[in-house]
């Protein structure tokens, strides 16, 4: 009996450690990253002739200040401080070991003249501009092959003045793909924090081919009818943490991507180890948490928790299509609340945008190990539409502890999927039946390993193991 008691004690210690690790896993990807780092050298934008009247173009001032600070990159780094004022500018490039810091009353304003936004080559994982063939406009704030970059402030503002770009888009007058507000490529140790982003011409924050990226305490605003003004789009990037953000826009609140059709397959750079927490979002044209549709390089190890979606088109969405190839696997979404959302959950295999007609129609995506649990929703139109691809069933789709107040008489529609559901109201579709007689295998959300666990009707896997061992020990003793 003593040996049994010792076994139980040792096991419970292990479970405690395991559960603590699980609860803090969202922090391990971006540990030791901070939004403030001491920089021994600092200058103010006005020292380089900038005028904060909202009319004077200050592109040269930004460029000259950053060129000067580059001499301190190997001397502890430097800070460029943007004081109160309205600082009109075209696109400019950052350097490594730099903090771009905005005063609380500072507003960096994107020029309405498209010639002030340089052109650049398309991303290799996209093969062309996302909207049009050929080149694309560089983002307002851009970086390439950087390390140790911080973009922060006391809730200062970066305003893209996107209205003119949206009008060009709607009137089919764009010559090149629209620019983002921030894009960093091939960069590591990036922090974006304590800022407000407004009226981006296209996506707001786009880390692509990056690692160790922390985005926290940012507000992103655009009209709900603004086209494709996605909030935060990690793309072919690893170890990304997004937390404590508020987004109200016309695109997806957060969308994880990894390349487009044959270009993404060839470039083969996945997005993985993405942690999302404490997000509030509102979007008329997108989803709160989206994956894809550009996912051809693969997406895995995604954990999203504490998400609140209101007045939106979709709550949680996975988008893909024949021709994408790639995979979406090991995705865990939990603790989600929704209000006035048209469709709570959507997984679709027919999102058919392609860069050109040269994609491989036989390149089918692998969609598996997606767990969605602990979701509540009020004033929801449809609970879910879950659709795989003919000859390519989506597997291990697990939905549990979901309670939705749904308006539709047909709350669920499912086809070409396999998985499990439990404690779902209204009752989920037949393909996810909990009475199938098979032992379900669902992804547990433990991102540090790809292990799977048996689903438990009412508890997480750890709680089930605890109950099992206590029961076993009581029988032994």
VOPAGU-2260 file (C-alpha; in pm, 1 decimal, decimal comma):
REM VOPAGU-2260
SITE   aa  ch    i         X         Y         Z
SITE  UNK   A    0       0,0       0,0       0,0
SITE  UNK   A    1     287,7     237,7      79,0
SITE  UNK   A    2     439,9     168,2    -261,7
SITE  UNK   A    3     104,0     241,8    -426,5
SITE  UNK   A    4      69,3     567,6    -236,3
SITE  UNK   A    5     423,6     664,6    -339,6
SITE  UNK   A    6     340,1     586,0    -702,2
SITE  UNK   A    7      29,3     804,5    -690,0
SITE  UNK   A    8     221,9    1088,2    -527,3
SITE  UNK   A    9     499,4    1071,1    -787,8
SITE  UNK   A   10     248,3    1061,0   -1070,6
SITE  UNK   A   11      55,3    1360,3    -937,8
SITE  UNK   A   12     379,2    1557,4    -906,9
SITE  UNK   A   13     448,7    1473,8   -1270,5
SITE  UNK   A   14      99,3    1579,1   -1372,4
SITE  UNK   A   15     133,7    1907,3   -1186,0
SITE  UNK   A   16     456,6    1982,1   -1368,9
SITE  UNK   A   17     300,8    1873,1   -1698,4
SITE  UNK   A   18      -9,0    2085,1   -1647,0
SITE  UNK   A   19     195,9    2388,2   -1543,7
SITE  UNK   A   20     404,9    2349,2   -1857,7
SITE  UNK   A   21      89,0    2316,8   -2063,4
SITE  UNK   A   22     -67,1    2628,3   -1916,1
SITE  UNK   A   23     247,8    2830,0   -1979,8
SITE  UNK   A   24     333,1    2685,2   -2319,7
SITE  UNK   A   25     211,0    3001,7   -2489,2
SITE  UNK   A   26     501,6    3184,1   -2327,3
SITE  UNK   A   27     786,4    2952,5   -2413,9
SITE  UNK   A   28     806,2    3057,1   -2776,6
SITE  UNK   A   29     885,1    3417,9   -2692,3
SITE  UNK   A   30    1053,2    3395,0   -2356,0
SITE  UNK   A   31    1316,0    3654,4   -2273,1
SITE  UNK   A   32    1166,3    3895,6   -2527,4
SITE  UNK   A   33    1082,0    4239,8   -2391,0
SITE  UNK   A   34     920,4    4548,0   -2542,4
SITE  UNK   A   35    1179,4    4773,3   -2379,6
SITE  UNK   A   36    1553,8    4727,8   -2413,5
SITE  UNK   A   37    1812,0    4981,2   -2303,3
SITE  UNK   A   38    1974,4    5149,9   -2601,9
SITE  UNK   A   39    2283,6    5355,8   -2518,3
SITE  UNK   A   40    2233,9    5585,7   -2817,8
SITE  UNK   A   41    1918,0    5781,2   -2893,9
SITE  UNK   A   42    1812,7    6056,6   -3133,8
SITE  UNK   A   43    1489,0    6241,5   -3198,7
SITE  UNK   A   44    1339,2    6264,3   -3545,8
SITE  UNK   A   45    1338,4    6644,7   -3539,0
SITE  UNK   A   46    1718,7    6643,5   -3521,0
SITE  UNK   A   47    1709,1    6540,9   -3887,5
SITE  UNK   A   48    1484,5    6820,3   -4009,3
SITE  UNK   A   49    1145,3    6652,6   -3968,6
SITE  UNK   A   50     836,4    6870,9   -3941,1
SITE  UNK   A   51     532,2    6725,8   -3765,7
SITE  UNK   A   52     261,7    6933,6   -3930,5
SITE  UNK   A   53      93,1    6650,1   -4119,5
SITE  UNK   A   54     180,1    6813,3   -4453,2
SITE  UNK   A   55     558,5    6809,6   -4485,8
SITE  UNK   A   56     694,9    6484,9   -4629,0
SITE  UNK   A   57     949,8    6343,6   -4382,3
SITE  UNK   A   58    1071,2    6033,7   -4565,3
SITE  UNK   A   59    1426,4    6168,8   -4592,7
SITE  UNK   A   60    1432,3    6255,7   -4223,3
SITE  UNK   A   61    1339,6    5899,5   -4126,7
SITE  UNK   A   62    1594,0    5758,1   -4371,1
SITE  UNK   A   63    1874,6    5989,2   -4259,9
SITE  UNK   A   64    1810,0    5929,0   -3890,8
SITE  UNK   A   65    1820,3    5552,2   -3936,0
SITE  UNK   A   66    2130,5    5574,9   -4156,7
SITE  UNK   A   67    2303,6    5770,1   -3878,8
SITE  UNK   A   68    2195,8    5522,4   -3611,6
SITE  UNK   A   69    2333,1    5232,1   -3811,5
SITE  UNK   A   70    2679,9    5329,2   -3692,4
SITE  UNK   A   71    2572,8    5229,7   -3338,8
SITE  UNK   A   72    2433,5    4888,5   -3430,6
SITE  UNK   A   73    2744,5    4712,8   -3294,9
SITE  UNK   A   74    2769,5    4945,4   -2994,2
SITE  UNK   A   75    2461,6    4838,0   -2803,0
SITE  UNK   A   76    2207,3    4953,7   -3058,4
SITE  UNK   A   77    2012,3    5276,6   -3082,1
SITE  UNK   A   78    1669,5    5436,3   -3051,6
SITE  UNK   A   79    1484,9    5668,3   -3287,6
SITE  UNK   A   80    1227,0    5865,7   -3090,9
SITE  UNK   A   81     928,1    6014,2   -3271,9
SITE  UNK   A   82     787,7    6302,7   -3063,2
SITE  UNK   A   83     435,4    6441,2   -3056,0
SITE  UNK   A   84     319,4    6558,2   -3397,5
SITE  UNK   A   85     184,1    6430,0   -3726,8
SITE  UNK   A   86     472,0    6292,6   -3930,7
SITE  UNK   A   87     387,3    6238,2   -4297,5
SITE  UNK   A   88     619,7    5991,0   -4469,3
SITE  UNK   A   89     667,5    5742,5   -4745,9
SITE  UNK   A   90     815,9    5399,1   -4691,3
SITE  UNK   A   91    1139,7    5361,9   -4495,2
SITE  UNK   A   92    1363,2    5074,2   -4386,4
SITE  UNK   A   93    1468,7    4971,7   -4037,0
SITE  UNK   A   94    1805,0    4835,0   -3923,5
SITE  UNK   A   95    1911,7    4574,8   -3667,3
SITE  UNK   A   96    1947,6    4660,0   -3298,1
SITE  UNK   A   97    1700,8    4946,3   -3330,6
SITE  UNK   A   98    1407,7    5070,7   -3124,4
SITE  UNK   A   99    1156,3    5287,0   -3307,3
SITE  UNK   A  100     967,5    5455,8   -3022,7
SITE  UNK   A  101     662,8    5680,4   -3059,0
SITE  UNK   A  102     538,0    5940,3   -2813,2
SITE  UNK   A  103     177,1    5892,3   -2706,6
SITE  UNK   A  104      80,0    6190,8   -2923,3
SITE  UNK   A  105     295,9    6093,5   -3219,7
SITE  UNK   A  106     125,3    5988,3   -3543,3
SITE  UNK   A  107     327,8    5845,8   -3832,6
SITE  UNK   A  108     114,7    5907,0   -4143,0
SITE  UNK   A  109     152,1    5721,5   -4470,3
SITE  UNK   A  110     167,9    5940,2   -4780,4
SITE  UNK   A  111    -140,4    5928,9   -5006,8
SITE  UNK   A  112      92,5    5939,4   -5308,2
SITE  UNK   A  113     164,6    5583,7   -5425,4
SITE  UNK   A  114     503,2    5691,4   -5564,2
SITE  UNK   A  115     618,6    5741,2   -5203,8
SITE  UNK   A  116     573,9    5368,2   -5143,0
SITE  UNK   A  117     861,1    5190,5   -5325,6
SITE  UNK   A  118     805,2    4883,9   -5541,3
SITE  UNK   A  119     965,0    4549,9   -5459,9
SITE  UNK   A  120     970,7    4193,8   -5588,8
SITE  UNK   A  121     691,9    3954,1   -5494,1
SITE  UNK   A  122     745,0    3711,9   -5208,5
SITE  UNK   A  123     905,9    3389,6   -5334,7
SITE  UNK   A  124     640,1    3182,4   -5157,4
SITE  UNK   A  125     365,9    3371,8   -5344,4
SITE  UNK   A  126     525,6    3405,2   -5689,5
SITE  UNK   A  127     345,7    3731,6   -5764,2
SITE  UNK   A  128     178,5    4016,3   -5586,5
SITE  UNK   A  129    -110,2    3894,2   -5373,6
SITE  UNK   A  130    -361,2    4104,5   -5567,3
SITE  UNK   A  131    -197,7    4152,4   -5907,1
SITE  UNK   A  132      80,0    3982,5   -6106,2
SITE  UNK   A  133     424,3    4137,3   -6081,0
SITE  UNK   A  134     574,7    4361,6   -5817,0
SITE  UNK   A  135     412,2    4494,6   -5503,2
SITE  UNK   A  136     437,0    4809,7   -5294,6
SITE  UNK   A  137     674,7    4797,7   -4998,9
SITE  UNK   A  138     522,5    4845,6   -4656,1
SITE  UNK   A  139     535,2    5181,4   -4480,3
SITE  UNK   A  140     781,6    5042,9   -4223,0
SITE  UNK   A  141     997,5    4766,2   -4368,0
SITE  UNK   A  142    1289,3    4546,6   -4262,9
SITE  UNK   A  143    1495,2    4271,7   -4426,9
SITE  UNK   A  144    1729,3    4024,6   -4258,1
SITE  UNK   A  145    1725,1    4206,2   -3926,2
SITE  UNK   A  146    1769,3    4104,6   -3566,5
SITE  UNK   A  147    1673,8    4274,9   -3240,4
SITE  UNK   A  148    1411,3    4519,5   -3366,4
SITE  UNK   A  149    1153,2    4688,7   -3144,1
SITE  UNK   A  150     866,2    4902,5   -3271,5
SITE  UNK   A  151     685,0    5047,2   -2972,8
SITE  UNK   A  152     543,7    5352,2   -2804,1
SITE  UNK   A  153     316,1    5490,4   -2537,8
SITE  UNK   A  154      20,9    5399,9   -2760,1
SITE  UNK   A  155     139,5    5626,4   -3039,1
SITE  UNK   A  156     -24,7    5579,3   -3378,0
SITE  UNK   A  157      72,8    5459,0   -3724,2
SITE  UNK   A  158    -190,4    5566,6   -3978,0
SITE  UNK   A  159    -171,3    5433,2   -4333,7
SITE  UNK   A  160    -437,5    5670,3   -4473,2
SITE  UNK   A  161    -575,5    5373,2   -4658,1
SITE  UNK   A  162    -887,9    5533,9   -4804,3
SITE  UNK   A  163    -720,8    5626,3   -5132,5
SITE  UNK   A  164    -589,1    5270,5   -5169,5
SITE  UNK   A  165    -928,7    5120,7   -5092,7
SITE  UNK   A  166   -1086,2    5341,6   -5359,1
SITE  UNK   A  167    -824,7    5229,9   -5613,8
SITE  UNK   A  168    -899,7    4868,6   -5519,4
SITE  UNK   A  169   -1275,9    4903,3   -5553,5
SITE  UNK   A  170   -1244,6    5093,3   -5882,8
SITE  UNK   A  171    -988,8    4847,0   -6027,3
SITE  UNK   A  172    -726,1    5119,3   -6059,5
SITE  UNK   A  173    -443,5    4947,4   -5871,4
SITE  UNK   A  174    -124,7    4896,5   -6070,6
SITE  UNK   A  175      44,7    4684,8   -5804,2
SITE  UNK   A  176     -52,6    4498,1   -5487,6
SITE  UNK   A  177    -128,1    4731,0   -5197,7
SITE  UNK   A  178     127,3    4782,7   -4917,3
SITE  UNK   A  179     109,9    4675,5   -4553,8
SITE  UNK   A  180     181,3    4905,5   -4260,2
SITE  UNK   A  181     464,4    4686,9   -4124,6
SITE  UNK   A  182     642,2    4401,4   -4299,9
SITE  UNK   A  183     957,7    4234,9   -4173,7
SITE  UNK   A  184    1124,9    3962,8   -4379,8
SITE  UNK   A  185    1387,8    3705,6   -4276,9
SITE  UNK   A  186    1417,8    3868,6   -3934,3
SITE  UNK   A  187    1455,9    3742,7   -3577,5
SITE  UNK   A  188    1383,9    3881,8   -3231,2
SITE  UNK   A  189    1114,1    4127,2   -3334,6
SITE  UNK   A  190     884,4    4306,3   -3087,6
SITE  UNK   A  191     584,6    4519,2   -3187,0
SITE  UNK   A  192     398,5    4660,9   -2889,2
SITE  UNK   A  193     196,0    4940,7   -2732,4
SITE  UNK   A  194      86,8    5106,5   -3055,4
SITE  UNK   A  195    -230,2    5186,8   -3246,4
SITE  UNK   A  196    -245,4    5099,7   -3615,7
SITE  UNK   A  197    -508,6    5270,8   -3829,4
SITE  UNK   A  198    -632,2    5256,0   -4186,4
SITE  UNK   A  199    -377,1    5024,3   -4339,3
SITE  UNK   A  200    -390,4    5010,0   -4719,4
SITE  UNK   A  201    -376,2    4628,3   -4697,4
SITE  UNK   A  202    -267,1    4398,8   -4412,0
SITE  UNK   A  203    -144,3    4571,2   -4095,3
SITE  UNK   A  204     138,1    4361,5   -3945,3
SITE  UNK   A  205     307,7    4100,3   -4165,2
SITE  UNK   A  206     610,5    3911,1   -4030,6
SITE  UNK   A  207     718,9    3677,1   -4310,9
SITE  UNK   A  208    1006,3    3423,9   -4296,5
SITE  UNK   A  209    1068,3    3543,3   -3939,6
SITE  UNK   A  210    1130,9    3379,6   -3602,6
SITE  UNK   A  211    1094,8    3496,8   -3244,2
SITE  UNK   A  212     821,2    3753,4   -3302,6
SITE  UNK   A  213     621,8    3911,8   -3019,7
SITE  UNK   A  214     317,2    4131,0   -3090,9
SITE  UNK   A  215     143,1    4255,8   -2779,1
SITE  UNK   A  216     -76,9    4536,2   -2651,9
SITE  UNK   A  217    -158,8    4673,6   -2994,3
SITE  UNK   A  218    -482,8    4820,7   -3123,7
SITE  UNK   A  219    -567,8    4786,0   -3492,0
SITE  UNK   A  220    -849,7    4991,9   -3641,9
SITE  UNK   A  221   -1001,8    5024,4   -3987,8
SITE  UNK   A  222   -1356,5    5065,3   -4117,1
SITE  UNK   A  223   -1546,8    4737,7   -4112,9
SITE  UNK   A  224   -1600,6    4765,8   -4489,1
SITE  UNK   A  225   -1234,7    4832,7   -4570,9
SITE  UNK   A  226   -1101,4    4559,3   -4804,7
SITE  UNK   A  227    -851,0    4302,7   -4675,2
SITE  UNK   A  228    -728,0    4508,5   -4381,9
SITE  UNK   A  229    -617,5    4198,2   -4190,5
SITE  UNK   A  230    -480,1    4262,6   -3843,1
SITE  UNK   A  231    -179,2    4038,1   -3776,1
SITE  UNK   A  232     -66,3    3783,6   -4036,1
SITE  UNK   A  233     232,6    3566,7   -3938,5
SITE  UNK   A  234     347,3    3408,1   -4261,9
SITE  UNK   A  235     599,8    3123,3   -4294,6
SITE  UNK   A  236     722,7    3222,6   -3949,5
SITE  UNK   A  237     804,2    3031,6   -3631,6
SITE  UNK   A  238     789,9    3107,8   -3261,0
SITE  UNK   A  239     531,8    3383,8   -3286,7
SITE  UNK   A  240     339,4    3518,6   -2985,6
SITE  UNK   A  241      39,2    3748,6   -3020,7
SITE  UNK   A  242    -133,9    3862,6   -2704,4
SITE  UNK   A  243    -350,5    4133,1   -2549,8
SITE  UNK   A  244    -460,1    4292,0   -2876,2
SITE  UNK   A  245    -778,7    4462,3   -2992,7
SITE  UNK   A  246    -862,1    4452,9   -3364,2
SITE  UNK   A  247   -1159,2    4607,9   -3545,4
SITE  UNK   A  248   -1116,2    4589,4   -3920,1
SITE  UNK   A  249   -1236,0    4468,2   -4259,9
SITE  UNK   A  250   -1035,3    4146,2   -4285,7
SITE  UNK   A  251    -927,8    3859,6   -4062,7
SITE  UNK   A  252    -833,7    3962,9   -3710,0
SITE  UNK   A  253    -541,1    3717,7   -3710,3
SITE  UNK   A  254    -456,2    3497,4   -4007,6
SITE  UNK   A  255    -172,7    3243,8   -4014,0
SITE  UNK   A  256     -26,2    3179,8   -4358,5
SITE  UNK   A  257     262,9    2999,9   -4531,1
SITE  UNK   A  258     268,7    3055,0   -4905,7
SITE  UNK   A  259      45,2    3016,2   -5206,2
SITE  UNK   A  260       0,9    2703,6   -5417,0
SITE  UNK   A  261     303,0    2585,1   -5620,5
SITE  UNK   A  262     518,5    2873,7   -5495,9
SITE  UNK   A  263     452,6    2794,9   -5131,2
SITE  UNK   A  264     504,0    2422,9   -5191,6
SITE  UNK   A  265     840,0    2488,8   -5360,6
SITE  UNK   A  266     958,1    2743,0   -5102,4
SITE  UNK   A  267     856,0    2498,7   -4826,5
SITE  UNK   A  268     877,9    2730,5   -4527,8
SITE  UNK   A  269     606,7    2650,7   -4270,3
SITE  UNK   A  270     449,2    2852,7   -3994,8
SITE  UNK   A  271     477,1    2676,5   -3659,6
SITE  UNK   A  272     477,7    2738,6   -3286,5
SITE  UNK   A  273     224,6    3020,4   -3295,6
SITE  UNK   A  274      67,3    3130,0   -2966,5
SITE  UNK   A  275    -236,8    3358,2   -2958,6
SITE  UNK   A  276    -401,3    3476,3   -2636,8
SITE  UNK   A  277    -629,6    3745,0   -2498,7
SITE  UNK   A  278    -756,0    3881,6   -2829,2
SITE  UNK   A  279   -1070,9    4084,6   -2886,8
SITE  UNK   A  280   -1180,6    4127,2   -3245,3
SITE  UNK   A  281   -1457,7    4257,8   -3466,9
SITE  UNK   A  282   -1461,2    4205,3   -3841,8
SITE  UNK   A  283   -1736,0    4222,2   -4098,0
SITE  UNK   A  284   -1533,9    4063,1   -4376,9
SITE  UNK   A  285   -1327,8    3790,5   -4211,3
SITE  UNK   A  286   -1272,2    3568,5   -3909,4
SITE  UNK   A  287   -1145,7    3616,5   -3557,7
SITE  UNK   A  288    -888,9    3338,4   -3591,6
SITE  UNK   A  289    -811,8    3228,5   -3947,6
SITE  UNK   A  290    -569,3    2978,2   -4094,9
SITE  UNK   A  291    -496,6    3009,5   -4464,5
SITE  UNK   A  292    -599,0    3017,2   -4726,1
SITE  UNK   A  293    -233,6    3054,1   -4821,4
SITE  UNK   A  294     -97,1    2752,4   -4631,0
SITE  UNK   A  295     105,5    2562,9   -4892,9
SITE  UNK   A  296     425,7    2561,8   -4688,8
SITE  UNK   A  297     245,7    2400,0   -4396,3
SITE  UNK   A  298     103,6    2526,2   -4066,3
SITE  UNK   A  299     133,0    2342,0   -3736,3
SITE  UNK   A  300     154,1    2381,0   -3358,5
SITE  UNK   A  301     -95,1    2664,8   -3325,3
SITE  UNK   A  302    -250,8    2745,0   -2987,4
SITE  UNK   A  303    -515,3    3015,5   -2945,2
SITE  UNK   A  304    -688,1    3086,6   -2613,0
SITE  UNK   A  305    -891,3    3365,8   -2461,6
SITE  UNK   A  306   -1041,6    3496,0   -2786,1
SITE  UNK   A  307   -1349,3    3722,3   -2790,4
SITE  UNK   A  308   -1520,3    3783,8   -3124,8
SITE  UNK   A  309   -1816,4    4019,4   -3169,1
SITE  UNK   A  310   -2024,4    4147,9   -3461,7
SITE  UNK   A  311   -1828,4    3941,1   -3711,1
SITE  UNK   A  312   -1867,8    3719,4   -4015,7
SITE  UNK   A  313   -1677,6    3415,6   -3883,6
SITE  UNK   A  314   -1541,1    3318,0   -3544,3
SITE  UNK   A  315   -1286,5    3044,9   -3629,3
SITE  UNK   A  316   -1199,4    2959,0   -3988,8
SITE  UNK   A  317    -963,8    2724,8   -4176,1
SITE  UNK   A  318    -936,7    2795,8   -4550,6
SITE  UNK   A  319    -775,0    2578,1   -4815,4
SITE  UNK   A  320    -836,6    2428,7   -5161,1
SITE  UNK   A  321    -712,4    2169,9   -5411,6
SITE  UNK   A  322    -381,7    2297,7   -5544,1
SITE  UNK   A  323    -265,2    2429,3   -5208,3
SITE  UNK   A  324     -80,6    2115,5   -5098,8
SITE  UNK   A  325      81,9    2166,9   -4760,1
SITE  UNK   A  326     -83,1    2083,6   -4430,4
SITE  UNK   A  327    -265,8    2227,6   -4132,4
SITE  UNK   A  328    -215,6    2010,2   -3826,7
SITE  UNK   A  329    -194,6    2032,8   -3448,7
SITE  UNK   A  330    -420,6    2332,8   -3400,3
SITE  UNK   A  331    -577,3    2395,5   -3059,4
SITE  UNK   A  332    -835,9    2670,7   -3005,9
SITE  UNK   A  333   -1000,0    2709,0   -2664,5
SITE  UNK   A  334   -1177,6    2951,6   -2433,8
SITE  UNK   A  335   -1354,8    3145,6   -2706,1
SITE  UNK   A  336   -1659,6    3367,9   -2667,5
SITE  UNK   A  337   -1866,2    3502,8   -2955,0
SITE  UNK   A  338   -2155,5    3745,2   -2985,4
SITE  UNK   A  339   -2344,5    3836,6   -3300,1
SITE  UNK   A  340   -2129,9    3619,2   -3527,7
SITE  UNK   A  341   -2274,0    3492,7   -3855,6
SITE  UNK   A  342   -2090,9    3157,6   -3844,2
SITE  UNK   A  343   -1904,1    3027,9   -3541,7
SITE  UNK   A  344   -1678,6    2765,4   -3703,0
SITE  UNK   A  345   -1596,7    2716,8   -4069,3
SITE  UNK   A  346   -1352,8    2474,3   -4227,5
SITE  UNK   A  347   -1361,7    2487,9   -4604,0
SITE  UNK   A  348   -1175,6    2296,0   -4872,4
SITE  UNK   A  349   -1296,7    2500,0   -5168,5
SITE  UNK   A  350   -1145,0    2843,4   -5109,8
SITE  UNK   A  351   -1042,4    2865,9   -5472,4
SITE  UNK   A  352    -813,9    3166,6   -5523,7
SITE  UNK   A  353    -495,8    3072,8   -5714,7
SITE  UNK   A  354    -195,1    3278,2   -5830,9
SITE  UNK   A  355    -231,4    3148,9   -6187,8
SITE  UNK   A  356    -347,0    2844,3   -6380,9
SITE  UNK   A  357     -17,6    2657,1   -6337,6
SITE  UNK   A  358    -101,4    2515,8   -5996,0
SITE  UNK   A  359    -112,5    2139,1   -5947,8
SITE  UNK   A  360    -476,3    2040,3   -5909,2
SITE  UNK   A  361    -365,2    1712,2   -5754,0
SITE  UNK   A  362    -175,6    1887,5   -5474,2
SITE  UNK   A  363    -423,4    1823,2   -5193,9
SITE  UNK   A  364    -377,2    1967,7   -4844,6
SITE  UNK   A  365    -360,7    1751,7   -4532,4
SITE  UNK   A  366    -595,4    1889,6   -4266,7
SITE  UNK   A  367    -589,8    1700,5   -3936,9
SITE  UNK   A  368    -562,6    1726,8   -3558,8
SITE  UNK   A  369    -772,9    2037,7   -3507,4
SITE  UNK   A  370    -927,4    2073,7   -3160,5
SITE  UNK   A  371   -1181,8    2341,0   -3071,9
SITE  UNK   A  372   -1319,2    2341,8   -2718,6
SITE  UNK   A  373   -1470,7    2557,2   -2447,1
SITE  UNK   A  374   -1663,2    2790,6   -2676,9
SITE  UNK   A  375   -1971,6    2994,0   -2591,0
SITE  UNK   A  376   -2171,3    3206,8   -2829,7
SITE  UNK   A  377   -2485,2    3419,4   -2829,8
SITE  UNK   A  378   -2675,4    3548,9   -3132,7
SITE  UNK   A  379   -2489,1    3314,5   -3365,3
SITE  UNK   A  380   -2632,9    3264,9   -3713,0
SITE  UNK   A  381   -2494,3    2918,9   -3800,2
SITE  UNK   A  382   -2292,4    2694,1   -3570,5
SITE  UNK   A  383   -2063,3    2555,5   -3836,7
SITE  UNK   A  384   -1993,4    2447,7   -4192,6
SITE  UNK   A  385   -1718,0    2186,1   -4210,3
SITE  UNK   A  386   -1629,5    2072,9   -4561,7
SITE  UNK   A  387   -1335,8    1862,1   -4672,7
SITE  UNK   A  388   -1227,1    1776,9   -5027,3
SITE  UNK   A  389   -1341,8    1482,2   -5236,9
SITE  UNK   A  390   -1076,6    1212,9   -5197,4
SITE  UNK   A  391    -910,8    1411,7   -4918,2
SITE  UNK   A  392   -1118,8    1386,9   -4601,5
SITE  UNK   A  393   -1016,2    1620,7   -4321,9
SITE  UNK   A  394    -948,3    1407,7   -4013,1
SITE  UNK   A  395    -932,5    1430,3   -3634,0
SITE  UNK   A  396   -1154,7    1736,9   -3617,4
SITE  UNK   A  397   -1254,1    1748,9   -3249,7
SITE  UNK   A  398   -1514,1    1983,6   -3103,9
SITE  UNK   A  399   -1612,6    1969,9   -2738,0
SITE  UNK   A  400   -1777,9    2173,7   -2466,1
SITE  UNK   A  401   -1934,2    2415,9   -2712,5
SITE  UNK   A  402   -2256,7    2600,7   -2635,6
SITE  UNK   A  403   -2401,9    2827,1   -2902,7
SITE  UNK   A  404   -2730,3    3013,1   -2916,0
SITE  UNK   A  405   -2800,4    2964,3   -3286,2
SITE  UNK   A  406   -3065,0    3128,3   -3501,6
SITE  UNK   A  407   -3056,8    2885,6   -3795,8
SITE  UNK   A  408   -3285,3    2581,2   -3809,3
SITE  UNK   A  409   -2994,0    2392,3   -3966,7
SITE  UNK   A  410   -2704,9    2476,6   -3736,1
SITE  UNK   A  411   -2442,3    2236,3   -3876,8
SITE  UNK   A  412   -2342,6    2121,3   -4223,7
SITE  UNK   A  413   -2061,3    1868,0   -4260,1
SITE  UNK   A  414   -1913,3    1669,3   -4546,2
SITE  UNK   A  415   -1589,5    1481,9   -4611,4
SITE  UNK   A  416   -1464,2    1518,4   -4255,5
SITE  UNK   A  417   -1391,6    1278,9   -3971,1
SITE  UNK   A  418   -1359,5    1346,8   -3602,9
SITE  UNK   A  419   -1529,6    1365,8   -3266,4
SITE  UNK   A  420   -1762,3    1587,1   -3069,8
SITE  UNK   A  421   -1890,9    1593,2   -2715,5
SITE  UNK   A  422   -2105,8    1831,6   -2513,0
SITE  UNK   A  423   -2191,0    2041,8   -2816,2
SITE  UNK   A  424   -2509,3    2248,3   -2829,9
SITE  UNK   A  425   -2680,2    2245,3   -3072,4
SITE  UNK   A  426   -2582,4    1885,8   -3141,5
SITE  UNK   A  427   -2308,7    1863,6   -3400,6
SITE  UNK   A  428   -2322,4    1676,5   -3727,0
SITE  UNK   A  429   -2321,6    1301,2   -3772,0
SITE  UNK   A  430   -1963,3    1290,0   -3900,7
SITE  UNK   A  431   -1845,8    1404,5   -3558,1
SITE  UNK   A  432   -2068,3    1171,8   -3363,0
SITE  UNK   A  433   -1948,3    1085,3   -3013,6
SITE  UNK   A  434   -2132,2     752,2   -3038,0
SITE  UNK   A  435   -1937,9     609,4   -3328,5
SITE  UNK   A  436   -1800,5     324,6   -3116,8
SITE  UNK   A  437   -1442,3     422,4   -3196,9
SITE  UNK   A  438   -1199,0     564,1   -2948,2
SITE  UNK   A  439   -1143,6     925,9   -3054,1
SITE  UNK   A  440    -795,3    1068,0   -3080,1
SITE  UNK   A  441    -779,2    1445,3   -3045,6
SITE  UNK   A  442    -493,7    1690,7   -3037,5
SITE  UNK   A  443    -435,9    1804,5   -2680,7
SITE  UNK   A  444    -281,0    2141,3   -2752,3
SITE  UNK   A  445      55,7    2048,8   -2602,1
SITE  UNK   A  446     266,6    2220,8   -2861,5
SITE  UNK   A  447     608,4    2109,7   -2746,3
SITE  UNK   A  448     540,8    1763,5   -2887,5
SITE  UNK   A  449     308,6    1624,7   -3152,2
SITE  UNK   A  450     162,2    1367,2   -2912,8
SITE  UNK   A  451    -209,0    1300,9   -2917,1
SITE  UNK   A  452    -433,9    1195,4   -2633,6
SITE  UNK   A  453    -763,9    1012,5   -2605,6
SITE  UNK   A  454   -1053,0    1252,7   -2575,8
SITE  UNK   A  455   -1233,2    1257,6   -2243,7
SITE  UNK   A  456   -1602,2    1346,8   -2226,0
SITE  UNK   A  457   -1570,6    1630,2   -1974,7
SITE  UNK   A  458   -1207,7    1687,3   -1880,1
SITE  UNK   A  459    -878,1    1756,3   -2044,3
SITE  UNK   A  460    -638,2    1468,1   -2089,4
SITE  UNK   A  461    -446,9    1542,3   -1771,9
SITE  UNK   A  462    -759,1    1542,6   -1558,3
SITE  UNK   A  463    -861,9    1211,4   -1710,5
SITE  UNK   A  464    -525,9    1059,1   -1630,9
SITE  UNK   A  465    -545,7    1181,9   -1273,7
SITE  UNK   A  466    -888,0    1022,5   -1226,4
SITE  UNK   A  467    -769,9     699,5   -1381,9
SITE  UNK   A  468    -463,0     669,9   -1160,3
SITE  UNK   A  469    -654,9     757,8    -845,0
SITE  UNK   A  470    -912,4     492,7    -932,1
SITE  UNK   A  471    -639,2     238,9   -1000,7
SITE  UNK   A  472    -459,9     319,4    -677,1
SITE  UNK   A  473    -778,1     289,1    -472,5
SITE  UNK   A  474    -834,7     -57,6    -613,6
SITE  UNK   A  475    -477,4    -159,6    -534,1
SITE  UNK   A  476    -488,9     -20,1    -182,7
